[in-house]
Amino acid sequence: MIGDCIQSILDQDRPDIDIIVSDNGSDDGSVDSIREQFPSVQIIENEKNIGFDSAVNRGLSDLNQCDS
């Protein structure tokens, strides 16, 4: 499912799309699958589930650091 979501973003007619996935300690193999299928996607791995808001904030923080 996450692969379909990422692919739909990449299929957009827009150049230079950066995708950041903030993973909340999943153990279903999704992180490895994303790395394998979409090497350009940046993955933030949280050791445990830190909650949706905190995971989004961490992704935005990393994005802001990239823009600096």
N, CA, C and O of each residue as an XYZ file, in Angstrom:
272
protein
N       0.809     -1.193      0.000
C       0.000      0.000      0.000
C       0.855      1.260      0.000
O       0.591      2.184     -0.769
N       1.879      1.311      0.854
C       2.741      2.498      0.875
C       3.451      2.666     -0.459
O       3.683      3.787     -0.912
N       3.796      1.544     -1.086
C       4.441      1.613     -2.396
C       3.548      2.260     -3.440
O       4.020      3.039     -4.268
N       2.253      1.939     -3.405
C       1.301      2.556     -4.339
C       1.192      4.059     -4.092
O       1.100      4.843     -5.037
N       1.203      4.457     -2.828
C       1.119      5.890     -2.494
C       2.347      6.637     -3.004
O       2.232      7.707     -3.602
N       3.517      6.064     -2.761
C       4.756      6.706     -3.214
C       4.781      6.787     -4.733
O       5.137      7.821     -5.299
N       4.407      5.706     -5.385
C       4.416      5.706     -6.849
C       3.470      6.754     -7.405
O       3.791      7.400     -8.403
N       2.307      6.939     -6.783
C       1.358      7.934     -7.282
C       1.925      9.347     -7.154
O       1.633     10.210     -7.983
N       2.723      9.585     -6.132
C       3.374     10.895     -5.995
C       4.427     11.065     -7.089
O       4.513     12.117     -7.723
N       5.216     10.031     -7.298
C       6.270     10.102     -8.319
C       5.702     10.210     -9.734
O       6.368     10.730    -10.629
N       4.487      9.729     -9.940
C       3.858      9.783    -11.260
C       3.326     11.173    -11.617
O       2.896     11.399    -12.748
N       3.353     12.082    -10.679
C       2.868     13.440    -10.934
C       3.769     14.126    -11.955
O       4.955     13.813    -12.062
N       3.209     15.037    -12.683
C       3.953     15.772    -13.702
C       4.611     17.007    -13.074
O       4.355     18.145    -13.468
N       5.452     16.741    -12.100
C       6.167     17.813    -11.404
C       7.624     17.385    -11.240
O       7.899     16.258    -10.830
N       8.535     18.261    -11.550
C       9.946     17.913    -11.370
C      10.364     18.072     -9.907
O       9.707     18.765     -9.130
N      11.431     17.437     -9.564
C      12.082     17.628     -8.263
C      11.166     17.398     -7.069
O      11.042     18.271     -6.209
N      10.540     16.263     -7.007
C       9.713     15.908     -5.856
C      10.597     15.192     -4.840
O      11.253     14.200     -5.158
N      10.604     15.707     -3.625
C      11.305     15.050     -2.521
C      10.271     14.377     -1.641
O       9.290     15.000     -1.235
N      10.490     13.107     -1.349
C       9.565     12.358     -0.508
C      10.305     11.939      0.751
O      11.389     11.359      0.697
N       9.690     12.250      1.887
C      10.221     11.845      3.181
C       9.176     10.965      3.847
O       8.018     11.360      3.981
N       9.584      9.775      4.263
C       8.709      8.867      4.991
C       9.212      8.805      6.425
O      10.378      8.491      6.668
N       8.346      9.100      7.358
C       8.684      9.004      8.777
C       8.039      7.728      9.304
O       6.821      7.662      9.468
N       8.854      6.725      9.565
C       8.362      5.417      9.991
C       8.315      5.358     11.517
O       9.290      5.694     12.190
N       7.196      4.936     12.044
C       6.983      4.892     13.487
C       7.253      3.509     14.071
O       6.384      2.917     14.710
N       8.455      3.005     13.848
C       8.857      1.746     14.460
C       8.150      0.525     13.896
O       7.927     -0.452     14.612
N       7.799      0.574     12.625
C       7.089     -0.576     12.041
C       8.008     -1.789     11.974
O       9.231     -1.660     11.921
N       7.399     -2.965     11.977
C       8.161     -4.207     11.883
C       7.589     -5.117     10.794
O       7.730     -6.339     10.844
N       6.941     -4.488      9.811
C       6.290     -5.259      8.749
C       7.104     -5.340      7.460
O       6.621     -5.851      6.449
N       8.333     -4.838      7.495
C       9.182     -4.888      6.306
C       8.977     -3.739      5.344
O       9.594     -3.708      4.280
N       8.119     -2.791      5.699
C       7.817     -1.692      4.782
C       9.029     -0.794      4.532
O       9.207     -0.298      3.419
N       9.859     -0.582      5.545
C      11.044      0.271      5.357
C      11.985     -0.360      4.331
O      12.468      0.323      3.429
N      12.242     -1.648      4.467
C      13.106     -2.336      3.496
C      12.500     -2.307      2.101
O      13.212     -2.133      1.112
N      11.199     -2.477      2.024
C      10.511     -2.453      0.730
C      10.636     -1.077      0.067
O      10.886     -0.982     -1.135
N      10.464     -0.023      0.852
C      10.603      1.332      0.304
C      12.027      1.556     -0.180
O      12.238      2.072     -1.278
N      13.000      1.174      0.627
C      14.411      1.336      0.227
C      14.711      0.618     -1.077
O      15.428      1.131     -1.937
N      14.161     -0.559     -1.207
C      14.416     -1.376     -2.393
C      13.741     -0.793     -3.638
O      14.363     -0.693     -4.695
N      12.475     -0.412     -3.510
C      11.703      0.045     -4.664
C      11.920      1.517     -4.997
O      11.807      1.919     -6.156
N      12.231      2.321     -3.980
C      12.304      3.771     -4.170
C      13.552      4.327     -3.482
O      13.446      4.954     -2.428
N      14.724      4.106     -4.060
C      15.967      4.532     -3.396
C      16.080      6.045     -3.201
O      16.888      6.495     -2.388
N      15.299      6.830     -3.920
C      15.377      8.281     -3.765
C      14.568      8.796     -2.573
O      14.694      9.962     -2.199
N      13.749      7.943     -1.980
C      12.911      8.355     -0.849
C      13.756      8.396      0.423
O      14.468      7.444      0.741
N      13.665      9.511      1.141
C      14.352      9.643      2.420
C      13.466      9.027      3.500
O      12.277      9.331      3.589
N      14.055      8.163      4.315
C      13.300      7.487      5.372
C      13.853      7.905      6.726
O      15.054      7.823      6.980
N      12.957      8.351      7.578
C      13.295      8.651      8.956
C      12.758      7.493      9.779
O      11.550      7.254      9.805
N      13.640      6.777     10.446
C      13.219      5.623     11.232
C      13.161      5.996     12.708
O      14.188      6.248     13.338
N      11.959      6.027     13.244
C      11.777      6.224     14.673
C      11.845      4.852     15.328
O      11.259      3.892     14.828
N      12.556      4.757     16.442
C      12.731      3.467     17.099
C      11.418      2.879     17.602
O      11.261      1.662     17.697
N      10.476      3.768     17.922
C       9.176      3.318     18.401
C       8.120      4.250     17.829
O       8.442      5.251     17.189
N       6.870      3.918     18.062
C       5.768      4.751     17.598
C       5.717      6.002     18.471
O       5.358      5.939     19.647
N       6.079      7.128     17.885
C       6.107      8.387     18.632
C       4.830      9.198     18.411
O       4.719     10.328     18.887
N       3.882      8.629     17.698
C       2.621      9.304     17.426
C       2.673     10.052     16.106
O       3.740     10.459     15.645
N       1.507     10.227     15.508
C       1.419     10.843     14.192
C       2.005     12.250     14.184
O       2.845     12.573     13.344
N       1.561     13.089     15.122
C       2.014     14.485     15.140
C       3.527     14.596     15.265
O       4.162     15.360     14.539
N       4.097     13.840     16.178
C       5.549     13.900     16.380
C       6.312     13.382     15.167
O       7.366     13.912     14.818
N       5.780     12.347     14.528
C       6.432     11.801     13.335
C       6.406     12.816     12.189
O       7.395     12.979     11.475
N       5.270     13.496     12.018
C       5.172     14.528     10.979
C       6.131     15.672     11.299
O       6.840     16.156     10.417
N       6.152     16.100     12.553
C       7.055     17.188     12.948
C       8.516     16.809     12.722
O       9.317     17.645     12.304
N       8.858     15.577     12.990
C      10.240     15.139     12.754
C      10.569     15.172     11.268
O      11.668     15.578     10.889
N       9.645     14.756     10.433
C       9.851     14.814      8.983
C      10.002     16.243      8.497
O      10.871     16.530      7.673
N       9.168     17.141      8.996
C       9.255     18.543      8.611
C      10.560     19.171      9.094
O      11.155     19.998      8.403
N      10.993     18.774     10.273
C      12.255     19.290     10.803
C      13.422     18.877      9.913
O      14.296     19.690      9.612
N      13.434     17.627      9.499
C      14.491     17.147      8.610
C      14.428     17.845      7.264
O      15.463     18.162      6.678
N      13.219     18.088      6.768
C      13.053     18.802      5.506
C      13.586     20.219      5.614
O      14.284     20.693      4.717
N      13.268     20.887      6.691
C      13.757     22.263      6.889
C      15.284     22.310      6.972
O      15.899     23.271      6.510
N      15.891     21.287      7.552
C      17.349     21.239      7.632
C      17.961     21.065      6.243
O      19.040     21.590      5.967
N      17.279     20.337      5.377
C      17.751     20.130      4.015
C      17.706     21.435      3.214
O      18.558     21.671      2.358
N      16.717     22.272      3.492
C      16.543     23.521      2.757
C      17.534     24.598      3.191
O      17.733     25.583      2.480
N      18.148     24.417      4.339
C      19.064     25.439      4.867
C      20.386     25.436      4.150
O      21.265     26.235      4.474
